[in-house]
Amino acid sequence: MADGQNRNEIEPGMEVGIVKKEDQRSGKITEGTVKDILTKSPFHPHGIKVRLNSGEVGRIKLFL
C-alpha cells in the first residue's frame, strides 16, 4: 500500500493529498497535482515533501 513515504512511488502529475506545515496540528488535507518532488532521500517517515502545481508545499499523506 502506497502511503507517500517512499520517493520511488511518486511522480510529477500524480493527484495527491498533502498536509502543509501550517496544517500539521489540524491534519487538514490539501489536494492537488504534484509538480516537483522536494525530498531528496528515498524514504521519509512523515511523507515525501512535494510542491503542487498551485505552488503549495507539503508532505504527501494520501494518493487520490
N, C-alpha and C positions, 0 to 999 in steps of 0.2 A: 504494500500500500504506500503510495507516494504521500509524503507529509511535508514536503518543502524543505527538508533538512539536507538533502543531497543535491549538490550543484549539477550533477550529470542528468538529473530528472527535469531540468528547467531549460527552456529555450525561449528566445525572443519571439513574441507573437502569441504566447500562451495566455489564456484567460485565468487569472488567479485572484485570490483574496489575500490582502496583506493587512498587517497591523502596523500603523505608523508609530513613531516614537512617542508622540503626544497621546496616542490612544492605548498605550500598553496597559495602563491601570484599568481602563474600562473594557479593553479587549475588542473595541469596535473594529469591524472588518471593512476595509475599503476595497472595492472590486475594480479590476482594470486589466489591461493588457501589458505584458512585460515588454519593456523597451531595452533595458540594459540590466545585466547581472553584475551586482556590485561586490558581492562576497568573492574573494579570490580562493579561499580554501575549499576543498571538495566536500566538506561537511560542516554544518553549524547546528548546535543543539537547539537554538531558538528559531531556526529557519533562515534560509538564504535571503540576503538583502538584495532587493531589486528596485529599479526605477520603472515606474509605469509610463505609458505614453502621455499621461496627464501631467507628468513631472513629479508626482508624489513618490516618496521613498518609504519603504517599509520591509518587514520580514514576511515571507510567504507563510501563510497558515493553512491555506486550502487551495485546491485546484477546482475550477468551475467547469 
